[in-house]
Amino acid sequence: MKSIGDHIKKSRLALGLSQADAAKQLNISTPAFCKMETGQTDLNISRLLQIAKTFKVPVIRLVTGEDADQASSVESNELRQQLAEKEEEINKLRKKVIDLYDKLGM
């Protein structure tokens, strides 16, 4: 799994920025920015929001590496799969109930 730092780096490279350029835009030192990309520094929400705004990307992309639509799509697919499994389980239970009624002669 990629880290937030990896997603920040990918977004920075997509803009064609060096670490020094990105650091300058964020008003921080280049070593501080480097530590963010390498995961040596934990990011707080305000810094994450600042990076997202500066790089013009949604925060969700920095956190997950996906756009909100992609993240929602993955979640929707997982929920659909779970629903299908539950429906199959219900159908099996219905069949068992019908079989029991048949055995009891009802």
NORWO-V368457 format. One record per pair of residues at least 12 apart in sequence whose C-alpha atoms are under 7 Angstrom apart, sorted by the first residue. I is the first residue (numbers start at 1). GAP is how many residues later the second one is. If there is no record, write none. Layout:
I:GAP  I:GAP
//
This chain:
4:58  4:59  5:31  5:32  5:33  5:34  6:31  7:55  7:58  8:29  8:54  9:28  11:44  12:43  19:14  19:15
//
